[in-house]
Amino acid sequence: MTVDERAARQVAEQARETRWQRPSFGKELFLGHFRIDLIHPHPSGTAEDRERGEAFLEKLREFTESQIDNTVIERDAQIPDDVLKGLKDLGAFGMKIKPEYGGIGLTQVYYNKALMLVGSASPAIGAMLSAHQSIGVPQPIAMFGSPEQKQEFLPRCAKGEITAFLLTEPDVGSDPARLGTTAVLDGDDYVLNGVKLWTTNGVVADLLVVMAQVPDRGITAFVVEADAEGITVENRNAFMGLRGLENGVTRFHNVRVPKKNVIGKEGAGLKIALATLNTGRLSLPALCAGSAKWCLKIAREWSTERIQWGLPVGKHEAIAGKIAYIAATAYALEAVLDLSSELADAGSHDIRIEAALAKLYASEKAWLVADELVQVRGGRGYETAESQAARGERGIAAEQVLRDLRINRIFEGSTEIMHLLIAREAVDAHLSVAGDIIDPDADRQKKMKAAAKAGGFYAKWLPTLVVGKGQSPAGYTEFGPLAKHLRFVERSARKLARQTFYAMSRWQGKMERKQRFLSRIVDIGAELFAISAACVRAAQDKNPNSQVLADAFAKQARIRVDELFEKLWTNTDDSDVLLAKQVMDGDYTWLEQGVVDASIPGRWIADSAHRESTATNVHRPTPR
C-alpha cells in the first residue's frame, strides 16, 4: 500500500485530540508558564480508594512472594498455567475494571503500585497484565464502549479472559495510514482480512482489539473473539527480554465480526487508540519505576558487601556516583508516576502530555539505571542469576532486568515517536496561530490574514516570557531548600518557550523536519517536569530523606538541562543528516568490508498479503 508523506501526516493529524478543555501542567510548561498551582498541593485519592488498594496489594504481595518464580519463567520462556490461574482467581486481570462489572476497581495510582509489585517478581507477568488492561479490551471498552458492550465484555475480562491489542503489521509501525488489514461490511457482519505483528498476549488471548481499515470510512476498532473461524496465530515471537511474553503473529482470513462489536464508530479507531493510551501509557512508567527501585536495593546491598582495596565498593567515588544516580532517579521516577497517576484519577486535568512525558522519561532513565547496576555488579552483572546460584552465590538477575527494560523504549510508542508526539503538542499553539502562513497551498490573502492573527497572539504571549517568579530570591520559599530548583524550572520554562519561538520563526513549516532539535526541546521539558514532580512529592512527604533525594535529583537534572539547551544550537545535526544520506546512497559500503554477515537469510519484511493461513495455529488457551 503506497501512501505519500502528506497523506500519512494527515491521517495522524486527524487522530489527534485538538481541543484542550481541561488544564494541563505539561502544556503550560512548554508555553513558558510554570503553573505549580496545577500540581501543588500534591493531589491524592480518597481514604476509600486507599483502603481498597492496600487490601489488594497485600493479597498480591503474598501471591507474588509464594507463587511466582521468575527463574522458572525465564528458563521455560512461559508463565506457568497455575500462576495464570492464581492471578485470575485473585482478580489481577480486573484490577482497573469497576466492581459493578466484577472487577477490583483500583485507581490508576494503585493499579500502578500493583504493576510495580508483580513486575518486580516477573517483568513478563507485569507486561502481560499491563497489555491486557491498559491497551487491551478493558480500557477502550470502559472509555468508548456502549452499555451493552460493557455488560458483555468487561465481566469476562475481570474473570480473567486475556485480551490483546492488534495494530502493528509487518509493514506498518508508527505510520497507521498504511494499515493493510481491512474490514468490509457484509450484511450484519464485517469481514476481516490481514496480518498483525507483535500481538502482545495474542498467543493466549481470548479477546482481541483489532484495528482495521473500513473502506471509505477509515481505521476502525473492533472487539474480536480470538477463537473465531479464520484466525490463525502463525508464530509465537521470541525476544531478547521478556521471555515469558506471549507475543505472536496473527492472520485474519475472512473472519466475520458482528457490527455490534465496533468500538465507538467507524473511522474513530486511531482516536480511540490515542485516547486509551493517554492513561494506558502510565503502566510502563510503573514497571520502570519498580525496576529502578529494585536496582537501588541490589546496588545498596552489593556495594556494602563487596570489599575492594580495603573499602566497600560503594565508598569509592566512582561507584558512589552511580549509587547516587540510581537512588535519585528511582525517587524521581516514582514521583513522576505518582503525580501523573493522581492527576489521571482526579479527572480534572488533561494529562496527555504528562502521561507521554512519564512514558518517555521513565523508559529512558530506567534503562540507564539498570545499565549502571550491571556495571556496579561487574562480571556478576553480566552473568545470569541461575549461573550465579549454581556456583553458590545469590542469583541476581541484573542482566535480565537490562534485557527486559530495553523494550520499554519501543513499546507503546518508541522514544523517537514519543519525542515527535510530544513535540507536536508542545508547538501546537505556534502551529495553530501560524496556520496558513506555513501552509504551502494557502493563497496570499489567507497568509496575510494568518499573519495578522499570529501578530496578535505573539504580542500578548511574548511579554510573559521576559520576567517571572523564578528570578525572585523569594520565589517558592514554601518549598524550603528545594525552592531554588523550582525557580530554575520557572526560568527554564520561559527560556524553553523562547527557544521554541525562535526556532519556529527560523524554520516555520520546515520545523517538523528538525526532529533532533524537537527531541531536545521535549527532553528539556521532561527534565523540568521530573524536577517539579520530585520537589512536589518531597514537600508532601515532609521527610528529610525525601528532601535529600529530591535535591540530589534536581542537581543532576539541572546539569542535563543546561547541556540540552547548549545543544539546541551547537550540534552536528546538519552534517549528520548529510552523512546518513551518503551512507544510504552506498558511498561507504567499503567500510563494511572485512566482516561476515551471519544473519539468517530472508525477506526484510514478511509477506502480509491477504490469504488463507498455511501455518499451524499456535494459539494456546489458558486455564480459567
DOROLUM-758968 format. One record per residue (C-alpha): residue in one letter; residue number from 1; y, x, z. Coordinates in steps of 0.05 Angstrom, whole numbers. Each point is the difference from the previous one (the first is absolute). Example, Ala and Ser with C-alpha at 12.3 -4.5 7.8 and 13.67 -1.06 7.14 Angstrom:
2
residuo_num_north_east_up
a_1_-90_246_156
s_2_69_27_-13
# end
This chain:
624
residuo_num_north_east_up
m_1_0_0_0
t_2_66_31_-23
v_3_62_-15_42
d_4_65_39_-11
e_5_41_27_58
r_6_52_-55_-3
a_7_-51_-56_4
a_8_-37_35_57
r_9_64_6_40
q_10_17_-72_-13
v_11_-66_-23_29
a_12_10_42_62
e_13_72_-24_7
q_14_-20_-73_-5
a_15_-50_9_56
r_16_54_26_48
e_17_30_-44_53
t_18_73_6_-19
r_19_30_-41_57
w_20_17_25_69
q_21_2_-61_44
r_22_-12_36_66
p_23_30_64_28
s_24_-33_67_-15
f_25_11_63_40
g_26_-28_42_-58
k_27_44_-32_-53
e_28_62_10_42
l_29_-19_72_14
f_30_-2_17_-74
l_31_67_-34_-8
g_32_29_47_52
h_33_2_-51_56
f_34_-37_21_63
r_35_-15_-69_30
i_36_-30_22_66
d_37_11_-71_24
l_38_-57_-23_-46
i_39_-52_42_37
h_40_29_10_70
p_41_-17_-26_50
h_42_-70_12_-26
p_43_-32_-67_-18
s_44_-63_-20_38
g_45_-50_-56_-3
t_46_-16_-55_50
a_47_-41_8_63
e_48_-52_-47_-31
d_49_-6_45_-61
r_50_-9_61_43
e_51_-53_-34_44
r_52_-40_-22_-61
g_53_7_68_-32
e_54_-20_40_61
a_55_-61_-44_11
f_56_-24_12_-70
l_57_14_75_3
e_58_-42_6_62
k_59_-60_-32_-35
l_60_11_42_-62
r_61_5_64_40
e_62_-66_-14_35
f_63_-33_-14_-68
t_64_28_62_-34
e_65_-21_45_57
s_66_-70_-27_5
q_67_-19_-23_-70
i_68_36_43_-52
d_69_-27_69_-17
n_70_47_34_-49
t_71_-50_56_-12
v_72_-52_-50_-26
i_73_50_-34_-46
e_74_24_66_-27
r_75_-71_25_-11
d_76_-28_-64_-31
a_77_64_-18_-37
q_78_-8_-72_23
i_79_20_-43_59
p_80_-64_-25_33
d_81_-15_-74_-6
d_82_-5_-8_75
v_83_70_28_8
l_84_27_-48_-52
k_85_-36_-58_34
g_86_29_21_67
l_87_70_3_-28
k_88_-8_-69_-30
d_89_-26_-29_66
l_90_60_32_35
g_91_48_-34_-47
a_92_27_65_-29
f_93_1_-29_-71
g_94_46_-55_24
m_95_49_40_43
k_96_63_-26_-36
i_97_-26_-69_-18
k_98_28_-56_43
p_99_-45_-31_53
e_100_4_-68_-35
y_101_-41_31_-56
g_102_-48_35_47
g_103_36_67_5
i_104_25_41_59
g_105_73_-8_-18
l_106_25_69_16
t_107_72_19_-14
q_108_14_56_-49
v_109_12_47_59
y_110_-69_-13_31
y_111_-35_-3_-67
n_112_27_71_-12
k_113_-22_22_69
a_114_-70_-26_-16
l_115_-1_38_-65
m_116_22_64_35
l_117_-56_-8_50
v_118_-57_-16_-48
g_119_27_49_-52
s_120_-4_56_50
a_121_-74_-16_10
s_122_-13_-5_-75
p_123_54_6_-53
a_124_-46_-35_-49
i_125_-4_-62_45
g_126_75_2_9
a_127_10_0_-75
m_128_-50_-56_-10
l_129_33_-45_52
s_130_68_17_-27
a_131_-17_-15_-73
h_132_-34_-66_21
q_133_59_-27_40
s_134_62_35_-27
i_135_-10_-8_-75
g_136_-65_-40_-5
v_137_-5_-76_2
p_138_28_-15_70
q_139_72_25_-11
p_140_17_-30_-68
i_141_-33_-66_18
a_142_37_-3_67
m_143_66_14_-35
f_144_-8_-38_-66
g_145_-63_-42_3
s_146_-1_-75_-1
p_147_-22_-38_63
e_148_-67_-13_-34
q_149_-9_74_-16
k_150_15_19_71
q_151_-51_-49_27
e_152_-53_24_-50
f_153_8_75_2
l_154_32_23_66
p_155_-57_-24_45
r_156_-49_36_-44
c_157_40_64_4
a_158_7_-7_76
k_159_-75_-5_7
g_160_-10_65_-37
e_161_-6_-14_-74
i_162_28_65_-27
t_163_55_-2_-52
a_164_29_48_-52
f_165_62_6_-43
l_166_-9_15_-74
l_167_60_23_-40
t_168_-12_71_-26
e_169_-38_10_-65
p_170_-27_63_-34
d_171_63_4_-43
v_172_48_-35_47
g_173_28_27_65
s_174_72_-10_20
d_175_18_-31_-68
p_176_-24_-72_5
a_177_32_-20_-66
r_178_-61_30_-34
l_179_-50_-41_41
g_180_-61_-13_-43
t_181_-38_-52_40
t_182_12_-69_-27
a_183_-7_-71_27
v_184_-3_-54_-54
l_185_3_-73_20
d_186_-60_-40_-23
g_187_-2_-71_26
d_188_4_2_76
d_189_-18_74_4
y_190_30_67_-19
v_191_-47_48_-35
l_192_9_72_24
n_193_-17_62_-41
g_194_16_73_17
v_195_-16_60_42
k_196_30_19_68
l_197_-2_70_29
w_198_3_26_72
t_199_-15_-67_30
t_200_3_17_74
n_201_-53_-43_35
g_202_-21_-25_-68
v_203_-72_24_7
v_204_-12_-44_62
a_205_53_-54_-9
d_206_-13_-74_4
l_207_69_-21_-26
l_208_47_35_-48
v_209_74_-4_-16
v_210_3_14_-75
m_211_62_13_-41
a_212_-6_-22_-73
q_213_44_-14_-59
v_214_6_-74_-17
p_215_22_-3_-74
d_216_74_-18_-6
r_217_5_-9_76
g_218_-6_70_28
i_219_-39_34_55
t_220_-33_-51_46
a_221_-37_6_66
f_222_-68_-33_10
v_223_-50_-6_56
v_224_-69_13_-30
e_225_-69_-6_31
a_226_-31_69_-3
d_227_-69_-27_-18
a_228_25_-42_-58
e_229_-40_4_-64
g_230_26_54_-47
i_231_25_48_55
t_232_-34_68_2
v_233_16_56_48
e_234_-18_57_-47
n_235_11_60_45
r_236_14_18_72
n_237_52_55_-3
a_238_-3_63_43
f_239_61_38_25
m_240_20_64_36
g_241_13_-41_63
l_242_-14_-69_29
r_243_-73_9_-19
g_244_-19_-67_32
l_245_49_-38_-44
e_246_-33_-53_-44
n_247_43_10_-62
g_248_-25_-16_-69
v_249_9_-19_-73
t_250_-4_-74_-13
r_251_-9_-32_-69
f_252_15_-73_-15
h_253_-34_-32_-60
n_254_16_-74_-13
v_255_8_-13_74
r_256_21_-71_14
v_257_51_-11_55
p_258_25_-70_20
k_259_74_-15_-11
k_260_5_-16_74
n_261_-12_74_15
v_262_67_23_-30
i_263_43_29_56
g_264_71_-25_-6
k_265_14_-15_-73
e_266_-15_30_-67
g_267_40_64_-14
a_268_16_12_73
g_269_-55_51_13
l_270_42_62_4
k_271_52_-33_44
i_272_-56_-22_47
a_273_-29_70_1
l_274_67_33_16
a_275_17_-52_53
t_276_-68_9_31
l_277_10_75_3
n_278_67_-7_36
t_279_-39_-7_65
g_280_-69_20_-26
r_281_24_71_-11
l_282_9_8_76
s_283_-76_7_8
l_284_0_70_-31
p_285_55_26_47
a_286_-43_-27_57
l_287_-60_41_-22
c_288_44_61_-12
a_289_33_-6_68
g_290_-68_-6_33
s_291_-24_63_-36
a_292_62_38_22
k_293_-12_-20_73
w_294_-72_24_-5
c_295_23_66_-32
l_296_47_10_59
k_297_-56_-10_50
i_298_-45_50_-35
a_299_56_51_-10
r_300_19_-3_73
e_301_-71_6_27
w_302_-21_55_-48
s_303_64_40_7
t_304_-8_-1_76
e_305_-74_20_-3
r_306_2_54_-54
i_307_22_68_27
q_308_26_55_-46
w_309_35_65_20
g_310_-2_-21_73
l_311_34_-68_-9
p_312_-20_-70_-21
v_313_16_-4_-74
g_314_50_-56_12
k_315_44_48_39
h_316_9_45_-60
e_317_63_-20_-37
a_318_-34_-7_-68
i_319_-47_-54_27
a_320_51_-29_49
g_321_44_-19_-59
k_322_-58_-38_-32
i_323_-15_-37_65
a_324_73_-19_8
y_325_1_-26_-72
i_326_-64_-40_10
a_327_25_-31_66
a_328_69_-17_-25
t_329_-26_-29_-65
a_330_-54_-42_34
y_331_54_-30_45
a_332_45_-15_-60
l_333_-56_-31_-42
e_334_-18_-48_56
a_335_74_-16_11
v_336_10_-16_-74
l_337_-63_-42_0
d_338_18_-39_62
l_339_71_-13_-21
s_340_-20_-24_-70
s_341_-55_-43_29
e_342_45_-32_52
l_343_51_-16_-54
a_344_-56_-31_-41
d_345_-23_-43_59
a_346_71_-22_16
g_347_7_-28_-70
s_348_75_6_1
h_349_5_63_-43
d_350_-17_17_-72
i_351_-46_60_10
r_352_-19_17_-71
i_353_37_67_5
e_354_-22_14_71
a_355_-74_-13_-15
a_356_3_42_-63
l_357_35_57_37
a_358_-52_-4_55
k_359_-57_5_-50
l_360_32_57_-38
y_361_20_39_62
a_362_-64_-9_39
s_363_-46_17_-57
e_364_37_65_-15
k_365_11_22_72
a_366_-70_-17_26
w_367_-30_43_-56
l_368_43_59_22
v_369_-19_-12_73
a_370_-74_2_-17
d_371_10_62_-42
e_372_34_34_59
l_373_-59_-20_45
v_374_-49_32_-48
q_375_42_64_2
v_376_3_-2_77
r_377_-75_-7_2
g_378_-10_58_-49
g_379_-69_6_-29
r_380_-24_-57_44
g_381_52_-44_-34
y_382_-34_12_-67
e_383_-71_-10_29
t_384_-31_-69_4
a_385_-10_-34_67
e_386_-76_-2_-11
s_387_-2_75_-13
q_388_39_15_63
a_389_-46_-45_41
a_390_-62_32_-31
r_391_20_68_26
g_392_17_-25_70
e_393_75_-16_-2
r_394_39_-64_4
g_395_1_-33_-68
i_396_73_-10_-20
a_397_8_-34_-68
a_398_67_32_-18
e_399_-20_13_-72
q_400_-23_-72_-7
v_401_67_-27_26
l_402_36_44_-51
r_403_-44_-28_-56
d_404_5_-72_24
l_405_76_2_7
r_406_11_27_-70
i_407_-11_-67_-33
n_408_57_-32_38
r_409_49_37_-44
i_410_-30_-39_-58
f_411_-25_-66_30
e_412_45_-62_-7
g_413_52_38_-40
s_414_-1_75_-10
t_415_54_43_31
e_416_33_5_-68
i_417_-1_-75_-12
m_418_24_-13_71
h_419_59_46_-13
l_420_18_-39_-62
l_421_-11_-68_32
i_422_45_17_60
a_423_51_34_-45
r_424_5_-63_-42
e_425_17_-40_63
a_426_46_55_25
v_427_43_0_-63
d_428_-6_-75_-11
a_429_72_-13_20
h_430_24_52_-51
l_431_-43_-28_-56
s_432_21_-71_16
v_433_74_15_-6
a_434_-9_48_-58
g_435_-39_-52_-39
d_436_23_-2_-71
i_437_37_67_7
i_438_-67_36_-5
d_439_-35_-51_-44
p_440_-6_31_-70
d_441_-5_-70_-31
a_442_64_-27_32
d_443_61_-8_-44
r_444_70_27_14
q_445_25_-64_32
k_446_-58_-3_49
k_447_9_73_18
m_448_74_-11_15
k_449_-15_-60_44
a_450_-54_39_37
a_451_48_59_10
a_452_50_-47_33
k_453_-54_-27_46
a_454_-23_70_19
g_455_71_22_14
g_456_8_-56_50
f_457_-65_17_35
y_458_14_74_6
a_459_72_-11_22
k_460_-28_-35_62
w_461_-63_42_11
l_462_22_72_-9
p_463_53_-1_56
t_464_-56_-19_50
l_465_-33_67_-15
v_466_58_44_22
v_467_-1_-6_76
g_468_-48_-29_51
k_469_-26_0_70
g_470_-40_63_-12
q_471_63_41_-1
s_472_19_-20_71
p_473_-28_41_58
a_474_-3_-65_39
g_475_-44_-34_-53
y_476_-66_-29_24
t_477_7_28_71
e_478_-46_-55_25
f_479_-57_43_-29
g_480_17_58_46
p_481_-23_68_-27
l_482_-26_-33_-63
a_483_69_-25_-19
k_484_14_62_-41
h_485_-58_-15_-45
l_486_23_-71_-13
r_487_69_26_-16
f_488_-34_46_-50
v_489_-37_-59_-31
e_490_65_-39_-7
r_491_36_57_-33
s_492_-59_15_-45
a_493_-7_-72_-21
r_494_71_0_-25
k_495_-11_67_-35
l_496_-64_-27_-31
a_497_37_-60_-28
r_498_55_44_-28
q_499_-50_46_-34
t_500_-35_-61_-30
f_501_67_-25_-27
y_502_17_69_-29
a_503_-68_1_-35
m_504_9_-71_-26
s_505_69_18_-28
r_506_-28_63_-33
w_507_-64_-26_-30
q_508_11_-76_-2
g_509_-58_-33_-37
k_510_-37_67_-6
m_511_-5_5_76
e_512_-67_-35_0
r_513_-29_61_-35
k_514_25_47_54
q_515_-63_-13_40
r_516_1_64_41
f_517_73_-12_20
l_518_-17_-71_20
s_519_-61_25_39
r_520_45_45_41
i_521_47_-58_13
v_522_-58_-41_25
d_523_-28_57_42
i_524_68_8_34
g_525_0_-74_15
a_526_-71_4_28
e_527_19_56_47
l_528_62_-38_24
f_529_-42_-62_12
a_530_-52_41_39
i_531_54_32_43
s_532_29_-68_15
a_533_-68_-30_17
a_534_-18_59_46
c_535_67_-4_38
v_536_-3_-76_7
r_537_-71_4_26
a_538_18_54_50
a_539_58_-43_24
q_540_-48_-57_10
d_541_-53_42_35
k_542_50_28_51
n_543_-50_57_9
p_544_26_72_4
n_545_-61_24_-40
s_546_18_-49_-56
q_547_70_28_0
v_548_-28_70_-9
l_549_-45_-21_-58
a_550_55_-39_-35
d_551_48_58_8
a_552_-50_50_-27
f_553_-16_-45_-60
a_554_74_-12_-15
k_555_15_74_1
q_556_-57_14_-49
a_557_18_-58_-45
r_558_74_19_-3
i_559_-18_67_-29
r_560_-41_-35_-54
v_561_58_-47_-15
d_562_48_58_-9
e_563_-48_34_-47
l_564_-9_-63_-40
f_565_75_-10_-7
e_566_5_72_-26
k_567_-55_-12_-50
l_568_34_-62_-29
w_569_44_44_-42
t_570_-32_69_6
n_571_-68_-5_-32
t_572_-43_18_-60
d_573_-10_-72_-25
d_574_26_10_-71
s_575_-36_65_-13
d_576_-64_-28_30
v_577_2_-60_-47
l_578_10_47_-59
l_579_-58_44_22
a_580_-45_-60_10
k_581_15_-24_-71
q_582_-17_69_-27
v_583_-65_0_39
m_584_-19_-69_-26
d_585_17_22_-71
g_586_-52_55_7
d_587_46_60_3
y_588_-36_30_59
t_589_-73_-12_-15
w_590_-9_75_1
l_591_11_-2_75
e_592_-63_-42_7
q_593_-45_53_-30
g_594_-48_40_43
v_595_-30_-58_38
v_596_-57_-48_-10
d_597_11_-76_3
a_598_-59_-26_40
s_599_20_-73_-8
i_600_-53_-51_-17
p_601_11_-21_-73
g_602_25_-70_-14
r_603_60_-42_-19
w_604_65_10_37
i_605_5_-76_11
a_606_-62_-45_2
d_607_-10_-55_-51
s_608_28_-67_26
a_609_-14_-42_-62
h_610_-19_-72_15
r_611_-75_-6_-5
e_612_-62_-19_38
s_613_-22_52_51
t_614_-62_42_-14
a_615_0_32_69
t_616_-41_-16_62
n_617_41_-42_49
v_618_9_41_63
h_619_35_-56_38
r_620_-27_1_71
p_621_10_-61_45
t_622_8_17_74
p_623_-32_-37_59
r_624_38_-59_28
# end
